[in-house]
Amino acid sequence: MLNILIIGNGQCGNRILDAINREAFGTKGRFAKYLSQQKYKSNVQTIAINTAVNDLKEMKFTKAKDRIHTPHLHGVGANRNVGKHVFEDNKTLIMKNIHDRGDFDVAFVITSASGGTGSSFTPMLIRELKEKCDYPIYALVVLPFREEGTLYLQNAAFCLKDLRESGADGIILADNQFLKQMGGNVESAYNGINDMIAKRLLFLLDALDSEMMMVTDLGDFKTVMSGGAGLATIGFYEAEAEMPIKSVIKNALSPEGMLFSTDAYQEASRSMIILKGDRKYMSIDEVSSEVEQLSSCVGQVFKGIIVRNDELPQVLTVLTLESAMELENLYAIAVEAINYERQKKERVDSMKEVDRAFSQINGMDPSY
Ligand code: GDP
């Protein structure tokens, strides 16, 4: 049995963590968090951390003892410098909470890259954990809608850079912009995206801790994640009716199945393909031919099969990326955003002229 730690930082991280707890505990209503047992084999511990108490209160499926409030007004207002100070002030409290839960085999830290709290806490927390613990730690990072504004873009660019330097064992990307085809208003898009991420992560945990027909384990996952440029993403497809397993695999590898826009055959460096479902769908010839096709493009592909009687096939793919065109695009617009903010600050600084004008009447009083 694996001991797994999942931490959600900031609003986005908290909400995705809550979606994971909802999936893991089952939807038995508001009291699920007090009553039910996790349906997963692993010992999964979850912690939500936030500066904004309202974001923590909003959680429905995460136990109160699993929520850490690091108070700072109503959040840090998308300011990563403030966020870093608040983390430093609360580091002892956070680390003690994690330490008291014992040892783990693997940890995931979930955050948006672009807000204030999660994007500043996550790299610092991972750095702290890597200094004290020897289990692998993966960041699961949500990228912003590109039209959300210059501060968010700037934060995303710096957060990812900080994460790469934090000692994290890998960064799994999910992209709001790419996933917004979920449709509906922002709230329902968020919920849809959060559910997608939760489902994929729980499938992965299930696979790492399963008695499989063909085995993939935490060791294989670590090897996959250590390939490429330290970046990864996850694809998934669930057959809604009977369909050949090769089509399910193709769909799980297609850009539409991914959490981040990528061409698996062009950009992946290593991969893991996990199939779940009734044995009758698992044609070994079809599976082998799909795996061979992918491995001829990307090199190493690990495969695992979890047999679940009477279940339609589902496929999860983990890909580490050698290159990421979409990330280069994001950085190109982030650079524009950083320049824009810098120029604006310079303009505001030069407005000190205005202060000079005001200062001319310092010490004077009006006479009537
Ligand atoms: P923080 O609380 O200061 O860490 O900031 P947030 O987590 O709210 O970060 C803002 C970014 O997260 C923006 O890019 C939002 O689009 C995104 N975001 C906020 N809430 C959610 C959510 O529930 N799901 C998803 N997918 N993205 C979210």
Boltz pocket constraint, residues with backbone or C-beta under 6 A from the ligand:
constraints:
  - pocket:
      binder: B
      contacts: [[A, 9], [A, 10], [A, 11], [A, 12], [A, 13], [A, 15], [A, 16], [A, 75], [A, 76], [A, 77], [A, 78], [A, 111], [A, 112], [A, 113], [A, 114], [A, 115], [A, 116], [A, 117], [A, 118], [A, 119], [A, 142], [A, 143], [A, 144], [A, 145], [A, 148], [A, 152], [A, 176], [A, 189], [A, 190], [A, 191], [A, 193], [A, 194]]
      max_distance: 6.0
